[in-house]
Amino acid sequence: MLISWIVNDIAGGGMKELSVNDDNFRRMDLSRIDMSYLLQAAEHYEMDAQELMLTAIYNNLAINEQVTWDSSYIWSLRNRLVKKYHDFSYIKSILKALMTEMEYFPIAASIHNVPFVEFVDSWQFERTYGGKRLHEGCDIMGIVNERGLYPVVSVSDGTVEKMGWLEKGGYRVGVRSDSGIYYYYAHLAEYADIREGDTITAGELLGFMGDTGYGTEGTMGKFDVHLHFGIYVNDGNGNEVSINPYWFLKLIQNKVLYFDYRM
Protein backbone atom coordinates (compact mmCIF):
# COMPACT_ATOMS: atom_id res chain seq x y z
CA MET A 1 0.00 0.00 0.00
CA LEU A 2 1.30 3.44 -0.85
CA ILE A 3 1.23 6.31 1.59
CA SER A 4 -0.40 9.71 1.18
CA TRP A 5 1.25 12.65 2.89
CA ILE A 6 -0.60 15.81 3.88
CA VAL A 7 1.82 18.62 4.68
CA ASN A 8 1.05 21.79 6.61
CA ASP A 9 3.40 24.72 7.19
CA ILE A 10 5.99 23.12 4.95
CA ALA A 11 7.93 26.35 4.65
CA GLY A 12 9.24 25.63 8.14
CA GLY A 13 8.78 29.18 9.32
CA GLY A 14 7.89 28.11 12.84
CA MET A 15 10.44 25.37 13.40
CA LYS A 16 11.77 25.06 16.93
CA GLU A 17 15.26 23.96 17.84
CA LEU A 18 15.65 20.23 17.59
CA SER A 19 16.83 19.00 21.00
CA VAL A 20 15.82 16.53 23.68
CA ASN A 21 14.54 19.42 25.81
CA ASP A 22 12.31 20.82 23.09
CA ASP A 23 8.62 20.47 23.94
CA ASN A 24 7.93 19.49 20.34
CA PHE A 25 10.22 16.49 20.66
CA ARG A 26 9.20 15.55 24.22
CA ARG A 27 5.50 15.59 23.33
CA MET A 28 6.04 13.14 20.46
CA ASP A 29 2.78 14.32 18.94
CA LEU A 30 2.17 11.92 16.09
CA SER A 31 -1.59 12.24 16.27
CA ARG A 32 -1.69 13.13 12.56
CA ILE A 33 0.06 9.89 11.66
CA ASP A 34 -1.34 6.38 11.76
CA MET A 35 1.57 4.62 13.49
CA SER A 36 0.73 1.34 11.78
CA TYR A 37 1.94 2.92 8.53
CA LEU A 38 5.21 4.32 9.88
CA LEU A 39 7.55 1.43 9.04
CA GLN A 40 5.83 0.88 5.71
CA ALA A 41 6.21 4.55 4.82
CA ALA A 42 9.88 4.54 5.84
CA GLU A 43 10.49 1.55 3.59
CA HIS A 44 8.67 3.23 0.74
CA TYR A 45 10.82 6.36 1.03
CA GLU A 46 13.99 4.33 1.69
CA MET A 47 14.49 6.30 4.91
CA ASP A 48 15.17 5.25 8.49
CA ALA A 49 11.93 5.15 10.46
CA GLN A 50 13.46 7.43 13.09
CA GLU A 51 14.39 10.05 10.51
CA LEU A 52 10.91 9.88 9.04
CA MET A 53 9.40 10.28 12.52
CA LEU A 54 11.49 13.41 13.18
CA THR A 55 10.63 14.78 9.76
CA ALA A 56 6.96 14.24 10.56
CA ILE A 57 7.15 15.88 13.98
CA TYR A 58 8.88 19.01 12.74
CA ASN A 59 6.93 19.49 9.52
CA ASN A 60 3.40 18.61 10.66
CA LEU A 61 3.15 15.66 8.30
CA ALA A 62 0.25 13.24 8.20
CA ILE A 63 0.07 9.77 6.72
CA ASN A 64 -3.24 9.15 5.00
CA GLU A 65 -4.37 6.38 2.64
CA GLN A 66 -2.92 5.47 -0.75
CA VAL A 67 -1.25 8.28 -2.68
CA THR A 68 2.41 9.27 -2.35
CA TRP A 69 4.27 12.51 -2.29
CA ASP A 70 7.44 12.66 -4.30
CA SER A 71 10.31 11.01 -2.44
CA SER A 72 12.70 13.84 -3.26
CA TYR A 73 10.36 16.26 -1.48
CA ILE A 74 10.22 14.21 1.70
CA TRP A 75 14.00 13.81 1.59
CA SER A 76 14.45 17.56 1.19
CA LEU A 77 12.54 18.11 4.44
CA ARG A 78 14.68 15.50 6.17
CA ASN A 79 17.93 16.97 4.81
CA ARG A 80 16.98 20.42 6.01
CA LEU A 81 16.70 19.08 9.55
CA VAL A 82 20.06 17.34 9.33
CA LYS A 83 21.74 20.49 8.05
CA LYS A 84 20.15 22.86 10.52
CA TYR A 85 20.25 20.93 13.80
CA HIS A 86 23.38 19.40 15.28
CA ASP A 87 21.34 17.22 17.70
CA PHE A 88 19.66 15.32 14.88
CA SER A 89 21.91 12.25 15.11
CA TYR A 90 21.65 12.04 18.90
CA ILE A 91 17.86 12.26 18.89
CA LYS A 92 17.69 9.78 16.05
CA SER A 93 19.71 7.34 18.18
CA ILE A 94 17.22 7.75 21.05
CA LEU A 95 14.28 7.02 18.77
CA LYS A 96 16.08 4.04 17.27
CA ALA A 97 16.71 2.60 20.73
CA LEU A 98 13.09 3.10 21.77
CA MET A 99 11.77 1.47 18.62
CA THR A 100 14.08 -1.54 18.87
CA GLU A 101 14.51 -2.28 22.57
CA MET A 102 10.85 -1.98 23.62
CA GLU A 103 9.82 -5.57 22.92
CA TYR A 104 6.70 -6.14 25.02
CA PHE A 105 3.72 -4.20 26.28
CA PRO A 106 4.25 -3.58 30.03
CA ILE A 107 1.10 -5.44 31.16
CA ALA A 108 0.62 -9.16 30.57
CA ALA A 109 -2.81 -10.46 29.58
CA SER A 110 -4.50 -13.53 31.08
CA ILE A 111 -5.04 -16.86 29.33
CA HIS A 112 -8.36 -16.94 31.21
CA ASN A 113 -9.84 -13.92 29.40
CA VAL A 114 -9.64 -11.49 32.29
CA PRO A 115 -10.69 -8.05 30.92
CA PHE A 116 -7.50 -6.30 29.94
CA VAL A 117 -6.36 -2.67 30.20
CA GLU A 118 -6.79 0.61 28.37
CA PHE A 119 -4.74 3.78 28.03
CA VAL A 120 -4.96 7.25 26.53
CA ASP A 121 -2.42 9.99 25.93
CA SER A 122 -2.26 11.41 29.47
CA TRP A 123 1.24 12.88 29.25
CA GLN A 124 1.43 16.44 30.69
CA PHE A 125 -2.08 16.27 32.15
CA GLU A 126 -2.33 18.37 35.28
CA ARG A 127 -1.84 16.71 38.67
CA THR A 128 -2.51 18.45 41.98
CA TYR A 129 -1.25 16.12 44.71
CA GLY A 130 1.72 17.82 46.35
CA GLY A 131 1.08 20.98 44.32
CA LYS A 132 0.24 21.58 40.69
CA ARG A 133 2.49 19.65 38.32
CA LEU A 134 2.41 17.99 34.92
CA HIS A 135 2.09 14.26 34.41
CA GLU A 136 5.34 12.76 33.14
CA GLY A 137 4.07 9.39 31.99
CA CYS A 138 1.17 7.43 30.58
CA ASP A 139 -1.41 5.77 32.84
CA ILE A 140 -2.43 2.25 31.86
CA MET A 141 -5.74 1.53 33.59
CA GLY A 142 -6.94 -1.91 34.62
CA ILE A 143 -10.47 -2.65 33.43
CA VAL A 144 -10.81 -4.70 36.62
CA ASN A 145 -10.05 -2.33 39.50
CA GLU A 146 -8.28 -4.94 41.60
CA ARG A 147 -4.80 -4.40 43.01
CA GLY A 148 -2.35 -7.24 42.50
CA LEU A 149 -4.21 -8.75 39.54
CA TYR A 150 -2.37 -7.54 36.44
CA PRO A 151 1.29 -8.59 35.99
CA VAL A 152 3.71 -5.79 35.12
CA VAL A 153 6.61 -6.84 32.90
CA SER A 154 9.70 -5.09 31.63
CA VAL A 155 9.34 -3.66 28.15
CA SER A 156 13.06 -4.10 27.51
CA ASP A 157 16.26 -5.74 28.59
CA GLY A 158 18.08 -3.77 31.26
CA THR A 159 19.22 -3.41 34.84
CA VAL A 160 17.00 -2.75 37.85
CA GLU A 161 18.33 0.61 38.95
CA LYS A 162 15.74 1.75 41.49
CA MET A 163 13.13 0.13 43.71
CA GLY A 164 11.21 1.24 46.77
CA TRP A 165 8.69 3.81 47.86
CA LEU A 166 8.12 7.26 46.42
CA GLU A 167 5.38 9.45 47.85
CA LYS A 168 3.96 10.30 44.44
CA GLY A 169 4.83 7.00 42.74
CA GLY A 170 4.16 4.47 45.46
CA TYR A 171 6.11 1.26 45.05
CA ARG A 172 8.09 1.68 41.86
CA VAL A 173 10.73 0.01 39.71
CA GLY A 174 13.17 1.85 37.47
CA VAL A 175 14.92 -0.13 34.74
CA ARG A 176 17.89 1.27 32.83
CA SER A 177 18.32 -0.26 29.38
CA ASP A 178 21.70 -0.77 27.73
CA SER A 179 21.05 2.32 25.60
CA GLY A 180 20.78 4.43 28.76
CA ILE A 181 17.02 5.00 28.59
CA TYR A 182 15.25 4.80 31.96
CA TYR A 183 11.86 3.05 32.11
CA TYR A 184 9.74 3.86 35.15
CA TYR A 185 6.94 1.63 36.52
CA ALA A 186 4.94 3.12 39.41
CA HIS A 187 2.03 2.44 41.81
CA LEU A 188 2.81 -1.28 42.07
CA ALA A 189 0.88 -3.41 44.56
CA GLU A 190 3.86 -5.72 45.11
CA TYR A 191 7.19 -6.68 43.60
CA ALA A 192 8.31 -9.81 41.84
CA ASP A 193 11.46 -11.56 43.07
CA ILE A 194 13.85 -8.87 41.85
CA ARG A 195 16.48 -6.69 43.49
CA GLU A 196 18.31 -3.49 42.61
CA GLY A 197 21.25 -4.35 40.39
CA ASP A 198 19.57 -7.38 38.82
CA THR A 199 19.94 -7.85 35.09
CA ILE A 200 16.57 -8.58 33.54
CA THR A 201 15.23 -9.41 30.12
CA ALA A 202 12.30 -8.02 28.16
CA GLY A 203 9.08 -9.61 29.37
CA GLU A 204 10.41 -10.45 32.82
CA LEU A 205 7.97 -9.98 35.69
CA LEU A 206 8.58 -6.83 37.75
CA GLY A 207 5.52 -6.88 39.99
CA PHE A 208 1.77 -6.34 39.92
CA MET A 209 -0.37 -3.34 39.12
CA GLY A 210 -1.70 -1.51 42.14
CA ASP A 211 -2.85 1.78 43.63
CA THR A 212 0.02 2.71 45.95
CA GLY A 213 1.22 6.25 46.52
CA TYR A 214 0.08 9.74 47.51
CA GLY A 215 1.07 9.34 51.13
CA THR A 216 3.45 7.67 53.53
CA GLU A 217 4.82 4.23 52.65
CA GLY A 218 2.08 1.67 52.23
CA THR A 219 -0.67 4.16 51.33
CA MET A 220 -3.21 2.61 48.96
CA GLY A 221 -6.61 3.44 47.50
CA LYS A 222 -6.13 7.13 46.67
CA PHE A 223 -6.90 6.41 43.00
CA ASP A 224 -7.93 3.53 40.73
CA VAL A 225 -5.59 0.64 40.06
CA HIS A 226 -3.22 1.47 37.21
CA LEU A 227 0.38 1.48 36.03
CA HIS A 228 2.12 4.80 35.58
CA PHE A 229 4.65 4.12 32.83
CA GLY A 230 7.35 6.69 32.14
CA ILE A 231 10.28 7.07 29.77
CA TYR A 232 13.27 9.26 30.62
CA VAL A 233 16.21 10.08 28.35
CA ASN A 234 19.47 11.93 28.89
CA ASP A 235 19.55 15.42 27.43
CA GLY A 236 23.29 15.21 26.75
CA ASN A 237 24.15 17.28 29.84
CA GLY A 238 23.48 14.55 32.37
CA ASN A 239 19.87 15.55 33.05
CA GLU A 240 16.95 13.12 32.81
CA VAL A 241 14.12 14.39 30.63
CA SER A 242 10.69 12.77 30.37
CA ILE A 243 9.22 12.12 26.96
CA ASN A 244 5.71 11.05 26.05
CA PRO A 245 5.46 7.23 26.23
CA TYR A 246 2.04 7.06 24.60
CA TRP A 247 3.12 6.62 20.98
CA PHE A 248 5.67 3.97 21.88
CA LEU A 249 3.05 2.06 23.84
CA LYS A 250 0.87 2.24 20.73
CA LEU A 251 3.69 0.69 18.73
CA ILE A 252 3.89 -2.33 21.06
CA GLN A 253 0.26 -2.59 22.14
CA ASN A 254 -0.15 -5.88 20.27
CA LYS A 255 3.10 -7.37 21.61
CA VAL A 256 1.40 -8.74 24.70
CA LEU A 257 2.56 -11.68 26.80
CA TYR A 258 -0.03 -14.05 28.27
CA PHE A 259 0.20 -15.25 31.86
CA ASP A 260 -1.89 -17.74 33.83
CA TYR A 261 -3.91 -15.59 36.23
CA ARG A 262 -7.60 -15.31 37.19
CA MET A 263 -9.92 -12.79 38.80
N, C-alpha and C positions, 0 to 999 in steps of 0.2 A: 504494500500500500504506500502511495506517495503521501507527502506531507504538505499541507498548505500553511503558509506563514502569513499572519497579519501583523503589520509593523506600524507602531505608533511612534511619533517623535523620533523618527529615524535620523534626523539631523544631529541628534546628540547634544542639543543645546543645554540640556539640564543635567548632564552626566555628573555624578558625584565621584569623589576619589575612590578608587578601587582598593580597599584595604579590609582586613579582618574586622576592624572597629567600625566600619561604615554600616549604618543602619540598613542600607539597601542590601548589603551582603548578609548581615545577621538575620534579617527577616526572611530571607530565602523565599520571597513571594513569587511562586510559580503558579499562581492561581489561574493565569491565562493559558497555561500549558497542561495538556493531558499527559501526566507523567508516563503513562503506558506507551506513549509514542517516542519518548526521549531517546532511547537507545536506537530505535529504528531510524529516527531522524538523523542521529549522529552518523549512523552507517551510510545513510543516503548521501549526506554531505561530505563523507569521508573526513570527519572531524571527531576529535575526542569528545565524549559525552560531557566531560567537565568543561571543556571550552565552549561547547554549545550552550550549556547551562548558564555560564557567565555571560555569554553573548545575549541570551534571552533576558536575564535579569536586568542588564544595563541598557537594553534597547527596547524594552516593553514588547517582546515578541510573543506571539501566540501560535500554538500548533492547532490546526483545524482542518480535518478531513483530507481531501485527496488531490490537491493541486500543489505544485512546488513553486517556490521562488527560485530564481537563478542562483546556482551555487556560488558563483563569483561574488554575488551581492552579499550573501551571508558571510562568506569569507572576508569580505572587505570590512564588515562590522567587527568580526573577530580580530582582524589584524590591527584595526584602530585601537582596540583595547590593549593588545600586546605592546604596541608602540608607545601608548600614552602612559601606561601604568606599570611601574616596576614591580609591584606586588602580584602581578598576574600569575607568574609561575608558582609562587608560594600558595596562593589561594587555590589554584588548580590542583596542587598536590593534596590539599586538605579535602577538596571535593572528591578526588580520586580515592583517597583513603576511606572516606565515608561510604562511597558507593561500592567499594570492594570488600571492606572488612565487616560491614554490618550484614551478617549472614542470616539471622533469625529474628523474627518479631519477638519482643521482650516478654510476651505472655504466652504460655503454652495452653492449648485447647485440651478438652477432655475427650477421651474415646467413648465416653458415656453420654455425649450430647448435652453437656451442661451449657446453658446459654453463655455466649462468649462475652466479648468486650466491645466497646466503641470508643472513638476518640474524634475530637475536632481540633482545629487549629486554635489552641488557647495560649499560644506564646504571646507575652507582653500584655495579657489581660491584667487588669488591676487587682491587687490583693491588698487587704487592709490589716491583717493580723500583724502586730508589731509595728504598725505604721504603714502608710501607703507605699506600695512598691509594685514593680512589674513582674509578672510571672516569667520565669526563665526556662520553662520546659513545656512539655505537652502532657496533659492528664489523660491517662487511659482508664476509663471507667468500667468497673465490673457490672454487667447486667444484673447479676445476683449480688446484692449488697451484703456479702458475707466475708468477714476477715478470715484470712488463712486458707481460702478456697483456691484461688488462682495462683499457679506457679509462675514465678518471675525468673526468667533465664537471661543469661548474658547474650547480647546481640553480637558480640565479637570475641575473638581471642584477647587475652590481656592479663593483667596482674591486678589483684585486689589491692587497691591503694588505701582506701578508707572504709571503715565500718564504724557503727556506733550511733549514738543519739545526737540529733540536732533538733533544737526547739521547733524550727519551722519545717524540718524535713522528717521528723520522727526517726525511726530506725532506717538507716540508709546504707547503701553500698556504692562505692565509687570504684570503677574499673578503668585502668589506664591501658589503652591498646598499645601495640608496638609502634604505631605511627605517632603516639603522643597525645591522641585524642582521649578526653576524659568523659566516660559515660556514667551518668548519675541516676540511681534508682532509689526513690524515697517513699516513705510512709509504709514500709514493710510491717507485716504482722509478726513475722519471725524470720530468722535466717536459716539457710541450709548449712551443711557442715563445711563451712569455709572460714578462713582466717585471713587477716591482713598479710600480704606478701605472697599469698597463694597464686600460682599460675593456673589460669582457667582457660577453657576452650569455649568457642561459640556454642550456645545451646545448653551450657552447664547451668544447673539450678543454683540460684542465688538466695532464694527465699520465697515468701508468699505475700501476695498483695494484702494490704491492710489499710488502716485508718489512724496510724500513729502520728503524733506531732501536735503542735500548737499548745505546748505546755511543758511541764517538767517531764523527766524521763518516765515513760510508761503511759503517758496520756493517750487515750483513744476516744473515738466517737465524736470528734469535733467536726467531722465532714464524712461524706460517703466513702466507701472503700474504693480506692483507686491506686494506680501507680503514677507517680510523677517521674517522667523520664526526661533527662536533660543531656545536652551535648555541649561540651566546653572545649574550645581550641585555644592554642597559644597565639597571641597577637604578634609574636616576633620579638617582643620586649620582655617576655617572661610573665605576662599577665594572662590570666584565664578569661576568655570571653565566651558568653553563651551565644549559641546560634539556634535558630528555630528547628526543632527536631521533626516537625510535623511532616514535611515533604519526604524525609528519609524514612519515616515510619510508613508512609504511603508506598514507598518503593518496596518495602519488605513485608507488607501487610498480608501477603499470601504465603510467605515463608514461615509457616507456623508449625511448631512441634506439637505432637499429641502425647499427653501423659494419661495415666490411669488414675483419675480422681472422680469423685462423685459429690453431689450436694448432700 
